[in-house]
Amino acid sequence: MREKSLERSEGRCRYWVSDETRVGLLTVARRKLTGFGVKPIGKREWEFCYRWLYGAFEPKSGQSLLMEYSHLDGECFGDFLRRLSQRYPNELHVVQVDNAPGHRSQQLEVPENVVLLFQPPYCPEVNGAERVWEELKDDWGWMRFSGLEDLQNQISKWVRKLSRSALQKLTQWDWLMDALSVAGL
């Protein structure tokens, strides 16, 4: 992999938090208000058909890129990075990722204007994207889908309702914004 400079004459440098989550027909069980000692009861779907949502979120602006894929691997992640790169071609993108095998794949082709920043292992709490997925799963608690087409429609609805300010609230932490400010990002 070639060295990439954080100084780019064409445009600015942007910092993104990125992660993937699996969403499917299997019902997401969440808390429900019940009597003391009473287990929540709800109808469940047990079919295990799913899709992967890949997301990149810029804490500073609240901008995002969300894509749906059929699986999780280096090829899909490379396609996702290519689309991020093409959306903002004149900017350098520092993308924080975890240590998933797809992020470290030997076949992964990282675009010229993308730099991967690997977070420490077993530290999902330092990635704001995890909070976005938690919000999704909270919204979908106990929801049942009639099939994959219904699931895809619900994904589209959920993505459309995400506002920049909501994403900023989920991904901006004081320590992160201070660090980006000091770095000039």
NUDRENTOR-145925 format. One record per residue (C-alpha): x, y, z; residue in three letters. Coordinates in Angstrom, 2 decimals, padded with zeros to 5 digits. Example, Ala and Ser with C-alpha at 12.3 -4.5 7.8 and 13.67 -1.06 7.14 Angstrom:
2
xx, yy, zz, semar
012.30, -004.50, 007.80, ala
013.67, -001.06, 007.14, ser
***
This chain:
185
xx, yy, zz, semar
000.00, 000.00, 000.00, met
001.34, 003.45, -000.89, arg
001.97, 006.10, 001.75, glu
-000.79, 008.71, 001.81, lys
-000.20, 012.24, 002.96, ser
-002.68, 014.00, 005.24, leu
-001.84, 017.19, 003.33, glu
-003.89, 017.36, 000.14, arg
-003.84, 020.37, -002.12, ser
-007.16, 019.54, -003.81, glu
-009.40, 019.58, -000.76, gly
-009.76, 019.05, 002.93, arg
-009.30, 016.08, 005.19, cys
-012.40, 014.45, 006.69, arg
-012.71, 012.08, 009.65, tyr
-015.29, 009.29, 009.54, trp
-016.32, 006.58, 012.00, val
-017.32, 003.39, 010.23, ser
-018.77, 000.02, 011.10, asp
-021.15, -002.67, 009.90, glu
-024.17, -004.29, 011.48, thr
-026.35, -007.24, 010.59, arg
-030.10, -006.64, 010.34, val
-032.56, -009.34, 009.54, gly
-035.91, -010.98, 009.98, leu
-034.96, -012.32, 013.41, leu
-036.85, -010.19, 015.95, thr
-034.68, -007.85, 018.02, val
-035.78, -008.36, 021.63, ala
-035.63, -005.15, 023.66, arg
-036.78, -004.09, 027.07, arg
-040.49, -003.72, 027.70, lys
-042.30, -002.29, 030.67, leu
-043.68, -005.20, 032.66, thr
-044.49, -006.06, 036.22, gly
-041.67, -006.86, 038.62, phe
-040.23, -010.29, 037.83, gly
-042.36, -010.68, 034.67, val
-040.46, -011.50, 031.51, lys
-041.41, -009.38, 028.47, pro
-043.56, -011.27, 025.99, ile
-043.75, -010.40, 022.34, gly
-044.26, -012.12, 019.02, lys
-040.99, -013.22, 017.49, arg
-039.76, -014.11, 014.05, glu
-037.14, -016.84, 014.17, trp
-036.18, -016.92, 010.47, glu
-032.50, -016.05, 010.10, phe
-032.41, -014.15, 006.79, cys
-030.43, -010.94, 007.00, tyr
-028.54, -008.13, 005.27, arg
-025.47, -006.16, 006.31, trp
-025.55, -002.38, 006.69, leu
-022.21, -000.66, 006.14, tyr
-022.06, 002.87, 007.49, gly
-019.63, 005.77, 007.62, ala
-020.55, 008.83, 009.68, phe
-018.72, 012.14, 009.91, glu
-019.13, 013.40, 013.50, pro
-018.26, 016.99, 012.62, lys
-020.92, 017.53, 009.93, ser
-023.37, 014.66, 010.56, gly
-023.00, 013.50, 006.96, gln
-023.22, 009.79, 006.30, ser
-022.99, 007.04, 003.76, leu
-025.07, 003.90, 004.35, leu
-025.04, 000.92, 002.01, met
-026.68, -002.49, 002.17, glu
-024.75, -005.65, 001.24, tyr
-025.53, -009.35, 001.30, ser
-022.43, -010.31, 003.28, his
-019.47, -009.03, 005.26, leu
-016.05, -009.36, 003.64, asp
-013.14, -007.41, 002.16, gly
-014.72, -007.21, -001.28, glu
-017.91, -005.54, 000.02, cys
-015.89, -003.28, 002.33, phe
-013.64, -002.28, -000.58, gly
-016.73, -001.42, -002.66, asp
-018.08, 000.64, 000.24, phe
-014.78, 002.57, 000.53, leu
-014.73, 003.12, -003.23, arg
-018.23, 004.64, -003.08, arg
-017.22, 006.91, -000.19, leu
-014.15, 007.96, -002.16, ser
-016.21, 008.66, -005.29, gln
-018.80, 010.71, -003.39, arg
-016.08, 013.11, -002.19, tyr
-013.25, 012.65, -004.71, pro
-011.18, 015.75, -003.89, asn
-010.89, 015.10, -000.16, glu
-008.75, 012.81, 001.95, leu
-010.82, 010.50, 004.18, his
-009.52, 009.15, 007.48, val
-011.87, 006.28, 008.30, val
-011.87, 004.77, 011.80, gln
-012.58, 001.02, 011.65, val
-012.40, -001.92, 014.00, asp
-010.21, -004.95, 013.39, asn
-012.78, -007.05, 011.51, ala
-011.21, -009.52, 009.06, pro
-012.80, -007.70, 006.11, gly
-010.98, -004.51, 007.10, his
-007.61, -006.27, 007.03, arg
-008.18, -008.54, 004.02, ser
-005.20, -009.01, 001.70, gln
-007.58, -008.52, -001.25, gln
-008.89, -005.19, 000.10, leu
-008.32, -002.35, -002.35, glu
-008.25, 000.93, -000.44, val
-008.84, 003.99, -002.66, pro
-006.05, 006.54, -003.04, glu
-007.88, 009.19, -001.00, asn
-008.80, 006.91, 001.95, val
-006.69, 006.14, 005.02, val
-007.87, 003.44, 007.44, leu
-007.35, 004.19, 011.13, leu
-007.65, 000.99, 013.16, phe
-009.10, 001.41, 016.64, gln
-007.69, -000.70, 019.48, pro
-008.96, -004.30, 019.54, pro
-012.06, -005.04, 021.64, tyr
-012.93, -001.33, 022.06, cys
-016.27, -000.79, 020.29, pro
-017.05, 002.01, 022.74, glu
-014.58, 004.34, 020.96, val
-016.45, 004.13, 017.65, asn
-019.50, 006.40, 017.33, gly
-020.93, 004.18, 014.58, ala
-021.79, 001.63, 017.27, glu
-024.19, 004.16, 018.79, arg
-025.93, 004.59, 015.44, val
-026.50, 000.83, 015.21, trp
-027.77, 000.78, 018.81, glu
-030.28, 003.49, 017.87, glu
-031.44, 001.39, 014.90, leu
-031.90, -001.69, 017.05, lys
-033.76, 000.31, 019.70, asp
-036.11, 001.68, 017.00, asp
-036.69, -001.83, 015.67, trp
-037.23, -003.51, 019.03, gly
-039.91, -006.20, 018.75, trp
-040.61, -005.26, 015.10, met
-041.50, -008.12, 012.75, arg
-040.94, -008.08, 008.99, phe
-042.97, -010.03, 006.46, ser
-039.89, -010.83, 004.35, gly
-036.61, -009.47, 003.01, leu
-038.40, -006.94, 000.80, glu
-040.20, -005.52, 003.83, asp
-036.89, -005.45, 005.72, leu
-035.25, -003.52, 002.86, gln
-038.15, -001.04, 002.79, asn
-037.81, -000.50, 006.54, gln
-034.05, 000.04, 006.14, ile
-034.74, 002.69, 003.50, ser
-037.31, 004.42, 005.74, lys
-034.94, 004.40, 008.69, trp
-032.05, 005.81, 006.63, val
-034.27, 008.61, 005.26, arg
-035.33, 009.65, 008.75, lys
-031.73, 010.02, 009.98, leu
-030.95, 013.71, 010.27, ser
-027.51, 015.25, 010.38, arg
-028.17, 016.66, 013.84, ser
-029.23, 013.22, 015.13, ala
-026.06, 011.66, 013.73, leu
-023.97, 014.42, 015.31, gln
-025.57, 013.75, 018.69, lys
-024.82, 010.05, 018.36, leu
-021.24, 010.31, 017.08, thr
-019.81, 013.50, 018.61, gln
-017.99, 013.05, 021.87, trp
-016.15, 015.92, 023.53, asp
-012.82, 014.08, 023.52, trp
-013.17, 013.22, 019.83, leu
-014.12, 016.74, 018.77, met
-011.23, 018.17, 020.86, asp
-008.78, 015.76, 019.18, ala
-010.10, 016.61, 015.69, leu
-009.84, 020.33, 016.47, ser
-006.23, 019.98, 017.63, val
-005.45, 017.96, 014.47, ala
-007.03, 020.66, 012.32, gly
-009.78, 018.38, 011.07, leu
***
